[in-house]
Amino acid sequence: MARPRLSTFSIVAWDPSGPAWGIAVASKFPAVGAVVPLAAAGAGAVATQSYANTTYGPRGLALMAEGLSAAETLERLLEDDDGRIQRQVGLVDPRGGAASFTGSECLTWAGGRTGDGYAAQGNILVGPQVVDAMASTFESTIAPLPERLLAALLAGDLAGGDRRGRQSAALLVVRAGAGYAGFNDRWIDYRVDDHQDPVPRLAELLEIHHLFFDQSRPEDRLPLEGETLETLRGILQRLGYDPSPTGAGLDEATGRALTRFLGNENFEDRFDLKEGTIDRPAFEYLVRKVG
């Protein structure tokens, strides 16, 4: 079976305040998120690329969960691998220790950098500026871990990224109990498997995630009146939800149409018909989406 090289740039990192661990990765390769990133809360995160050895993910996490540092884990992974000169891997352990390795037969440009709580690496890149941009952006960005990782990936993409082009990207971040309804650790898990500009699309998916899963804030509530209400009425009319005519206010027919529309968009928790409000982020997203 053919095994193409994963021409890839990635950053693996942790945030002690969560604690949380994650990976952001992009490649001229389809569905990079299905191969490169693996993470588990309390164990760490691993990105395996180039001629990827996909056992590095589960084995690396198991070793770090047992107490080995990222550097010790990397040493163990490499010593058992006859193909290590073609491997590239980045790891971060439960305490934020980081390690990165680039084999001597990874195609140029290939290399990596480590810093406080992160490892950035890539192969078949336009040059070292890609990894440098990821590292410096991660270090200077003050934000939750998903946004820091994405900012670093965007910086690497803007610096030239994969010299063969763009195709896929992924963002995986774990934190204990942060998954859907608190049943697992998958805080953020989004992939763009085949797209002409995958990293910006990944940023759009992260925005949508916050719209669906973040708590509504009182300061973001817009009254359903005036221009806000009439903009929504226009959207409802165009989409066939049959609200009352312009100027009718938030009457029964318009409220019923809004309830159906926002429910279909999964925004039932983002508006309050009795209070007569809608969340500003949801309103702005719908205006952009529907026009």
C-alpha positions as CSV (number, residue, x, y, z in Angstrom):
1,M,0.0,0.0,0.0
2,A,1.3,3.5,-0.9
3,R,2.3,5.6,2.1
4,P,2.7,9.3,1.1
5,R,4.8,11.6,3.3
6,L,2.8,13.8,5.6
7,S,4.2,17.2,4.6
8,T,3.0,18.9,7.7
9,F,3.4,21.8,10.2
10,S,2.1,21.4,13.7
11,I,2.2,22.7,17.3
12,V,1.7,20.6,20.4
13,A,1.1,22.5,23.7
14,W,-0.4,22.6,27.1
15,D,-2.1,25.2,29.3
16,P,-1.5,24.7,33.1
17,S,-4.6,26.7,34.0
18,G,-7.0,24.0,32.6
19,P,-5.0,21.9,32.6
20,A,-5.4,21.3,28.9
21,W,-3.4,19.8,26.1
22,G,-3.7,20.1,22.4
23,I,-2.5,20.1,18.8
24,A,-3.0,22.3,15.8
25,V,-1.8,20.9,12.4
26,A,-2.1,21.6,8.7
27,S,-0.9,19.8,5.6
28,K,-1.0,19.3,1.9
29,F,-2.4,15.9,2.6
30,P,-6.1,14.9,3.0
31,A,-7.6,14.4,6.4
32,V,-4.4,15.2,8.4
33,G,-6.5,15.2,11.6
34,A,-7.1,11.4,11.1
35,V,-3.3,10.7,11.3
36,V,-1.2,13.3,13.1
37,P,-2.8,14.4,16.4
38,L,-3.6,12.4,19.6
39,A,-4.1,13.7,23.1
40,A,-5.6,12.6,26.4
41,A,-6.3,14.7,29.5
42,G,-3.7,14.0,32.2
43,A,-1.4,12.2,29.7
44,G,-0.4,14.9,27.2
45,A,-0.4,15.3,23.5
46,V,1.5,13.9,20.5
47,A,1.8,14.9,16.8
48,T,3.4,12.3,14.6
49,Q,4.2,13.2,11.0
50,S,6.6,12.9,7.9
51,Y,6.5,9.1,7.3
52,A,4.3,9.0,10.4
53,N,4.5,6.1,12.9
54,T,1.0,6.1,14.2
55,T,1.9,4.0,17.2
56,Y,3.7,7.0,18.6
57,G,0.4,8.5,19.6
58,P,-1.0,5.8,21.9
59,R,2.4,4.6,23.0
60,G,3.6,8.1,23.8
61,L,0.5,8.9,25.8
62,A,0.7,5.7,27.7
63,L,4.4,6.3,28.6
64,M,3.7,9.9,29.7
65,A,0.7,8.8,31.7
66,E,3.1,6.5,33.6
67,G,5.2,9.4,34.6
68,L,7.9,9.6,31.8
69,S,8.7,13.1,30.6
70,A,8.2,14.2,27.0
71,A,12.0,13.9,26.4
72,E,12.2,10.4,28.0
73,T,9.1,9.3,26.1
74,L,10.6,10.5,22.8
75,E,13.8,8.5,23.5
76,R,11.8,5.3,24.2
77,L,9.7,5.8,21.0
78,L,12.8,6.3,18.8
79,E,14.9,3.5,20.2
80,D,12.4,0.9,19.1
81,D,11.9,2.3,15.6
82,D,14.1,1.3,12.7
83,G,12.5,4.0,10.5
84,R,13.2,6.9,12.9
85,I,15.4,8.8,10.4
86,Q,12.2,9.4,8.4
87,R,10.0,10.4,11.4
88,Q,9.0,13.7,12.8
89,V,7.2,14.0,16.2
90,G,6.3,16.6,18.8
91,L,5.2,15.8,22.4
92,V,4.1,17.6,25.5
93,D,3.7,15.8,28.8
94,P,1.3,16.2,31.7
95,R,3.5,18.9,33.3
96,G,4.2,20.9,30.1
97,G,7.5,19.4,29.3
98,A,8.1,19.4,25.5
99,A,10.2,17.6,23.0
100,S,10.5,17.6,19.2
101,F,12.4,15.3,16.8
102,T,13.1,15.6,13.1
103,G,14.8,12.6,11.4
104,S,17.7,13.2,9.0
105,E,15.7,11.9,6.0
106,C,12.7,14.2,6.5
107,L,12.4,16.3,3.3
108,T,13.6,19.9,3.5
109,W,12.8,22.3,4.9
110,A,12.3,20.2,8.1
111,G,12.9,21.1,11.7
112,G,11.3,22.1,15.0
113,R,11.5,24.3,18.1
114,T,10.5,23.8,21.7
115,G,9.6,26.4,24.4
116,D,7.8,26.7,27.6
117,G,4.9,24.2,27.3
118,Y,5.0,23.7,23.5
119,A,6.8,22.0,20.6
120,A,6.4,23.3,17.0
121,Q,7.7,21.3,14.0
122,G,7.2,20.8,10.3
123,N,8.6,19.2,7.1
124,I,8.5,20.0,3.4
125,L,8.0,23.7,4.4
126,V,8.9,26.9,2.6
127,G,11.5,27.4,5.3
128,P,12.3,27.8,9.0
129,Q,10.1,31.0,9.1
130,V,7.1,28.8,9.4
131,V,8.1,27.1,12.6
132,D,9.5,30.4,13.9
133,A,6.2,32.2,13.3
134,M,4.2,29.4,15.1
135,A,6.5,29.5,18.1
136,S,6.7,33.3,18.4
137,T,2.9,33.7,18.0
138,F,2.1,31.0,20.5
139,E,4.5,32.7,23.0
140,S,3.0,36.1,22.5
141,T,-0.8,35.3,22.4
142,I,-2.8,35.7,25.5
143,A,-5.9,33.5,25.1
144,P,-7.4,30.1,26.0
145,L,-5.4,27.2,24.6
146,P,-7.6,26.5,21.5
147,E,-7.2,30.2,20.4
148,R,-3.4,30.2,21.1
149,L,-2.9,27.0,19.0
150,L,-5.1,28.3,16.2
151,A,-3.3,31.7,16.2
152,A,0.1,29.8,15.9
153,L,-1.2,27.7,13.1
154,L,-2.5,30.7,11.2
155,A,0.8,32.4,11.6
156,G,2.6,29.4,10.2
157,D,0.2,29.3,7.3
158,L,0.7,33.0,6.6
159,A,4.5,32.5,6.7
160,G,4.2,30.1,3.8
161,G,3.4,26.8,5.5
162,D,3.7,23.6,3.4
163,R,5.6,24.3,0.2
164,R,3.4,21.9,-1.7
165,G,0.2,23.8,-0.9
166,R,-2.8,23.6,1.3
167,Q,-5.4,20.8,1.8
168,S,-6.4,19.9,5.4
169,A,-6.1,21.1,9.0
170,A,-7.2,20.0,12.4
171,L,-7.5,21.3,16.0
172,L,-7.7,18.9,18.9
173,V,-7.7,20.1,22.5
174,V,-8.5,18.0,25.6
175,R,-9.4,18.9,29.2
176,A,-10.9,16.6,31.8
177,G,-14.7,16.7,31.6
178,A,-14.7,19.3,28.9
179,G,-16.4,17.1,26.2
180,Y,-20.1,17.1,25.4
181,A,-22.2,17.0,28.6
182,G,-19.0,16.4,30.5
183,F,-18.7,12.7,29.6
184,N,-15.2,12.8,28.0
185,D,-12.2,15.1,27.6
186,R,-12.7,16.2,24.0
187,W,-13.0,20.0,24.5
188,I,-12.3,20.9,20.9
189,D,-12.1,18.4,18.0
190,Y,-12.5,19.9,14.6
191,R,-11.1,18.8,11.2
192,V,-11.1,20.3,7.7
193,D,-10.3,17.3,5.6
194,D,-10.2,18.7,2.0
195,H,-10.4,22.5,1.4
196,Q,-8.5,25.1,-0.7
197,D,-7.8,27.2,2.4
198,P,-8.3,24.9,5.4
199,V,-6.7,26.9,8.3
200,P,-9.1,29.9,8.0
201,R,-12.0,27.4,7.7
202,L,-10.8,25.8,10.9
203,A,-11.0,29.2,12.6
204,E,-14.6,29.5,11.4
205,L,-15.4,26.1,12.9
206,L,-14.0,27.2,16.3
207,E,-16.2,30.3,16.2
208,I,-19.2,28.1,15.5
209,H,-18.2,25.9,18.4
210,H,-18.3,28.9,20.8
211,L,-21.7,29.9,19.5
212,F,-23.1,26.5,20.2
213,F,-21.4,25.6,23.4
214,D,-20.3,28.7,25.4
215,Q,-22.5,30.1,28.0
216,S,-24.7,33.1,27.1
217,R,-23.5,36.4,28.7
218,P,-25.9,39.0,29.9
219,E,-23.9,41.8,28.4
220,D,-24.3,40.2,24.9
221,R,-28.1,40.3,24.8
222,L,-29.7,42.5,22.2
223,P,-33.3,43.6,22.5
224,L,-35.6,42.1,19.8
225,E,-36.7,45.5,18.6
226,G,-35.9,48.1,16.0
227,E,-33.2,47.3,13.4
228,T,-32.3,44.0,15.1
229,L,-35.8,42.7,14.9
230,E,-36.4,44.0,11.3
231,T,-33.1,42.4,10.1
232,L,-34.3,39.1,11.5
233,R,-37.7,39.6,10.0
234,G,-36.1,40.0,6.6
235,I,-34.2,36.8,7.1
236,L,-37.3,35.0,8.2
237,Q,-39.2,36.3,5.1
238,R,-36.5,35.2,2.7
239,L,-36.3,31.8,4.2
240,G,-40.1,31.2,4.2
241,Y,-40.8,31.3,7.9
242,D,-43.8,33.6,7.5
243,P,-43.4,36.3,10.1
244,S,-45.7,39.3,10.4
245,P,-45.1,42.2,8.0
246,T,-42.5,44.9,8.7
247,G,-43.4,47.1,11.6
248,A,-45.5,44.6,13.4
249,G,-43.1,44.3,16.3
250,L,-42.4,41.1,18.2
251,D,-46.0,39.8,17.8
252,E,-47.2,36.2,18.1
253,A,-46.6,35.3,14.5
254,T,-43.1,36.7,14.4
255,G,-42.2,35.1,17.7
256,R,-43.4,31.7,16.4
257,A,-41.4,32.1,13.2
258,L,-38.3,33.1,15.2
259,T,-38.7,30.2,17.5
260,R,-38.8,27.7,14.6
261,F,-35.9,29.4,12.8
262,L,-33.6,29.6,15.8
263,G,-34.5,26.1,16.8
264,N,-33.5,24.8,13.4
265,E,-30.2,26.7,13.7
266,N,-29.5,25.1,17.1
267,F,-29.7,28.5,18.7
268,E,-32.7,27.9,21.0
269,D,-30.5,28.7,24.0
270,R,-29.3,31.9,22.4
271,F,-32.6,33.9,22.5
272,D,-35.3,34.4,25.1
273,L,-38.8,35.1,23.6
274,K,-40.3,36.1,26.9
275,E,-37.4,38.5,27.7
276,G,-37.4,39.6,24.0
277,T,-33.6,39.3,23.5
278,I,-31.1,37.5,21.3
279,D,-27.4,37.0,21.9
280,R,-25.3,39.4,19.8
281,P,-22.7,36.7,18.6
282,A,-25.6,34.5,17.4
283,F,-27.3,37.4,15.7
284,E,-24.1,38.6,13.9
285,Y,-23.4,35.0,12.8
286,L,-26.9,34.6,11.3
287,V,-26.6,37.9,9.5
288,R,-23.3,36.8,7.9
289,K,-24.6,33.3,7.1
290,V,-27.9,34.3,5.6
291,G,-26.9,37.7,4.3
